[in-house]
Amino acid sequence: MVEPHQRIRVWDLFVRIFHWSLVVIFFANFALNEEGDDWHQWLGYAAVVLLSGRLVWGFIGPLPARWSSFWPSPGRLISYWKGTYTPSIITHNPVGAVMMIILMLLILGLGITGYMMEEIDYFWGEGWLEEVHEIMANMILILVPLHILGAVKDSILKKDNLIAAMFHGYRKKD
C-alpha cells in the first residue's frame, strides 16, 4: 500500500465526475437506444454539456486537468515511443491523451449527429446520418476496452492502480 505522503492528487473531483458520468451516460444511452426514446436524446444532450464543461475546465482547472499538461504533441508522442518521455505532471501519457481526445470527439460527434437527426428537419430520416451515429457509437465500444487495457497495462508497469485513481484522484509519485 502506498503511504499518503507518497501520493499526489492528479484527478480533481470535476474530472472524476466528468469521466464516470460519461461512462454511465454512454452505456445507459446504448441500452436506451429505442426509437422515440426521450431518455436517449436527453442523456445525449447531458453528455455534450459535460464535454463543454470539460473543455473549459481544461483551460481554467487545476494544472493536471489542463490540456497543456498532457496534450499529445508530436514531440511528446515521439519521446513516449522512444521511451524517453518524462512528464512534468503525472497525468495521461501521450497515447492515453490521444485515446481520451478521440473518445471525447466521438461522444461530441454522437451529440451532434443525434441533434441533427432529432432537431433539424432537413436531416429527418436520413439513413446515412443514422449510420454515422451508429458507427461512432460502435467505435466507442471498441475503444473503451482498449482504453481500459491501456490503464491496466500502465497500472502494472508503474505499480499504481490507475483505475482506482480515477475514483479517489491520487496517483503514486514517480
C-alpha positions, 0 to 999 in steps of 0.5 A: 500500500502506498503511504499518503505522503507518497501520493499526489492528487492528479484527478480533481473531483470535476474530472472524476465526475466528468469521466464516470458520468460519461461512462454511465451516460454512454452505456445507459444511452446504448441500452436506451437506444429505442426509437422515440426514446426521450431518455436517449436524446436527453442523456445525449444532450447531458453528455455534450454539456459535460464535454463543454464543461470539460473543455473549459475546465481544461483551460481554467482547472487545476494544472493536471486537468489542463490540456497543456499538461498532457496534450499529445504533441508530436514531440511528446508522442515521439519521446513516449515511443522512444521511451524517453518521455518524462512528464512534468505532471503525472497525468495521461501519457501521450497515447492515453491523451490521444485515446481520451481526445478521440473518445471525447470527439466521438461522444461530441460527434454522437451529440451532434449527429443525434441533434441533427437527426432529432432537431433539424428537419432537413436531416429527418430520416436520413439513413446515412446520418443514422449510420454515422451515429451508429458507427461512432457509437460502435467505435466507442465500444471498441475503444473503451476496452482498449482504453481500459487495457491501456490503464491496466497495462500502465497500472502494472508497469508503474505499480499504481492502480490507475483505475482506482485513481480515477475514483479517489484522484491520487496517483503514486509519485514517480 
